[in-house]
Amino acid sequence: MDILLFTGNANRSLAQGIATELGVRLGDAVVSTFSDGEIRVKINESVRGRDVFVIQSTNYPQDKNLMELMIMADALKRASASTITAVIPYFGYARQDRTSEPRVPITAKLVANLIETSGFDRVMTMNLHAGQIQGFFDIPVDNLYSSPVIVKYFIENKMMGDDYVVVSPDAGGAVRARVYAKLLETSLAIVDKRRSAPNAAEAMHVVGDVKDKHVIIVDDMIDTAGTLTQAAQACLSNGAKSVCATATHGVLSGPALERITNSVLDKVIVTDTVELGQEKTNSKVEKLSVAGIFAKAISRIQNKESISSLFEMGRG
């Protein structure tokens, strides 16, 4: 396969997993910092005329990871790469996709402009927090979904059927939860939530029947885990037998891990779009890999094949 994969420092383990799935090696590049903190990039092999994929999530530290991504694009473009694709498993700043109050930026649009200007020809990402961000770019954007991996996990563990109910932690995630409910053949419920401030939410009541059911809460990301743990408590208070949760992006910032540890949640399943260090894992947090999904998409793009079949599982 005539492609080259490079990665920054955001998620080297996922990048290696994708390379292994494709049967290729990671490209030779130095991505480090000078003594004053400026980012240093050096590509140590020829990329002339090659199709290059740069794998880099833009989670914390967002600004450093974003700068690594853009500087790598500039280096590759100047080295005469044929095409350069940004593979961004977790797209940072995606929650700043509109002006929700006066005099605030649309940072997701600014980030899209920066990525495009830096020299990328295409963007591949997963479970964008706001789907309309695809329209912020004037280059192709492939928004993949983690649902095939997550649904497979639940089916293999027999967590499906009439004894289970899929719950959305807020009204905005109802479409996503409905997809999982259909695939797992469960009923559906929604937690009515009122957000009082950023990263702060108050779960009010459950719309739907969770009594005597095993609950699976489905979300796109877990940040501080405030919404998640309150939704889990609301389900248990309404008679649920047990509560577990899943999300594509395990951001787990601030008090998230402590909240999950002290919550009624039995288990939280996330994927490896964000690299989780030892300080962000415990017996309740389980990680699945989406390397195979990205590898399939990269392979099909390289072979000029359709990737629409990768969206068959819906908006999970």
N, C-alpha and C positions, 0 to 999 in steps of 0.2 A: 504494500500500500504506500503510495508516494505522498505521504503527508508527514508533517513534523508537528509534534506536540511540545509546547513549552509551558512552564508554570512559574508563577511568582511564589511568594511565601505564604499566601493566605490559606491554602488547603492542598499541601503537597501529597497527602495520603490519598485524597480523591483523584488527583491528577495521575498518580501512579496506578491507581485502580483502573482508570480509563485506558491508560497505556497498555496495561496487562490484558484488558478485555480485547483491545484492538491488535494485540500481538506486536506492538512497536515499543520503542524506548522513548523516554522523555529526552527532549533536545538538550544540548549542552549550553547552558547560559549561567552567567553570574548575575544574581539579583541581590544586592546588598546595599550598605550605606557607607558613605564617606564619614570621616571622623566628625564632621559638623552636622551629620544627620541627613544630608541630601542623598537621594536614592541613586545608586550606581547600577547600570545594566550593561552587560557585555554579552553578545551572542558569539559563542565560541565555535561555530560551524557555519558552513555556507547554507544560505536559505534561498539563493537566487533561483527564481522560477518555480519555487515550491509552494504548495498550499500549506499554510501554517495555522494552527489552532492554539490560542493562548488561554489556558485554564486558570481562572482567578476569581474567587468570590470577593465581594466588596463589603464584607462584614467588618466588625471592629478589629483593628483600627481602620475605619472606613477610608479616611483620607490617604493613609499610607498605601493601603491595598489598591485603591483607585489610581494613585500616581504610579505605582509599579506597573499596573495594567497598561496605562497610557504610554509610559516611557518605553515599555517593551514593544508596543505597536510602532512607535516612532523608529526604534532601532531596526525592527524587522522591515519596515517600509523603506528605510534608507539602504538596507542590505538587499533590496530588489526581490523581496518575496512576491510571489504571483498573487496570492490572496491571503488575507489575514482575518481570521474569525475569532471574536471574543467569546469564550465559553465562560459565562458568569453564573454558576449554579445558584448563588444567592445574590440578588440585585439590591444593593444597599440604596437607601434614600427613596425606596419605592413608595413608602407611606406618605411622602411629601409630593403628592401627585396633583394637587389642586390648591386653590386659595380658600382654605376653610375659615379664615378670618381676615380682616383688613391688614394690609401691609406685610404680608408674608410671601416668601418666594415659592415658586414651583420647582423645587430642587431636583426632582426626578427628571424634569425636562432639561435643566441645566446639565445634569450628569449625562443624559443622552447626547446632548450637543458636544460635550467634551470627548466622549468615547468616539463619536463619529469623526470629529475633527482630528483626533489623534492618528487616524489612518485605518481603522477597521472597515472591512467590507461587509461584515455580517455579524450578528449577535445571536448567541444561543443562551437561553436562560431556563429557569425552572420555576413554576408556580409564582409568577409575578403577583405581588400583592394587589396591584391594580392593572387589569388587562389592557386598559387604554394606553399604558406606557409604550406599548408596541407602536402606537401612532406618533410617539414623540421622535421616532427615528425616521430618517429617509433612506435607510438601508434595510435589508431583510432582517426580521427578528423572529426566531423560532422559540416559542414559549412551551417547553415540555412540561409533562406532569409526572409526579411521583406516584400516582395512584396504583399503577400496575405492581410496584414493589410492595406498597403498604397493604393493598387488598390481598395480595398473595400471602402475606404474613398472617393476616387474620383468618383466611380460609384454611391455611395449613394448621393453624392452632384451633380450628373449629370454633372460632369466635364469630358466629353468624347465625342467621335464622331467627325464629320467633322469640327466643329467649333474650335476644339482644335488641337494643335500640340505638340508632346513631343520633347524636345530638350536636347541633350547631351552637357554639357559645354566644352567638349573636345573630341578629336577623340578616346581616350582610353576608354571612357564610352559609345561608340556607341552600343555595344552589349546589355548592360543594358537598354539603352534607347529604343532599338528596341523591347525588351520584353514588356516594358510598352506600347509602341505604339500599339503593337499587341493586348494586353489585353484591352486597352482603345479604340481601333478602331480609332486611329488617324494617321495622317501623322508623318513623322520623319524629324528632322533637326539637324545639328551639328554646334557648334560654333568653328571656327578655332582659336586656342589659342597658343600663344608662351610664354613659361615661361622663365623669365629673371633671376630668383633667387628663392630659396626655399620660399614658401608662397607668391610668387609674380608672377602674370600672367597678360598678356595683351591680351584681347579678340580682335581679328582682324575683322573677318567677319562671317556672317551666311551662311552656306551651306545648302540650302533648303528654302522652302517658308514659312514664318511666317506672311506675310502681311494679315491683317484683321483676324488674328487668336488669340485665347487665348493660351498662351504658358505655358507649364508645364516643367520646367527644372528638370531633374532627375540626381542625383549624389549619390555616396555611403556615402560621409561624407561632412560636412561643417565645416571647421576649422576656418580660419581667414575671410572667406567669400569674399575674393578678387576676385577669379575666378567667383564665383556665381553672385556677383553684377555687374561685368563687362559684363558677358554673358547676364544678364537681360537687361542691357542698350543697348547692341548690338541688341537684339531682338526688343526692343521698337523702336530703331532707324531705324529698317528695317520694321516698319509698324505694329507690333503686337498690338492687342487691349489691352491686359493685360498680366502680367507675374506673375506666382507663381512658387514655387520650392519645391522639396521634397528631402530628403536624409535620409538614415537609421540612421547615427550617427551625432547627433548635438553636435560636439565638442565645437564650438563657442568660440574659444580662442581669446585673444588680442582684436582687434578692431571689431570683428565679429558683435556683436549686434548693435553697432553704425552704421556700414556699412549697415546692413540690414534695420535699422530704417530709414536711410537717402537715401535708394535706391528706385528704381522704383518698387520693388517687392510688390505685394499686400499681399502675405502670404507665409510663409515658414513652411512646415510640416516635422517634424522629429519624431523619435521614442524615447523610453526611455532606449535605450541601454546605454546612458550616462545620469546620473542624472543631471537635470537642476535646479539649485537653482533660487531663485527670481531674482538674479542679471543677469541671462541669459535668461530671458523671457520678452516678451512684447506682445502687441496686435497683432503683425505680426507673432509671433512664436507659432505654435500649435503642441502639442505633442500627439502621439498615443502610445499605449502600445503593446509590443510584448510578454507580459507575457504568453498569450495563446499559442503562437507558441513554446516557450521553454517548457511549461508544457506538451504539446502533445509529444514533442520529448523525454522528460525525461520519461514520462509514457510508451512510446513504447520501449525505451531502457530497462527499468526495466522489462517489460513484454516479452522481447526478440522478439519484433515485428519489422518489417521493418519500417524505417522512410523515405523511398524513396518518398512516397506520399507527404511529406512535401516540396519536391523540385519541385512539378508539376508546380508551378508558374514561374519557371525559375530563371534566374540569376538577380533578381531584387534587 
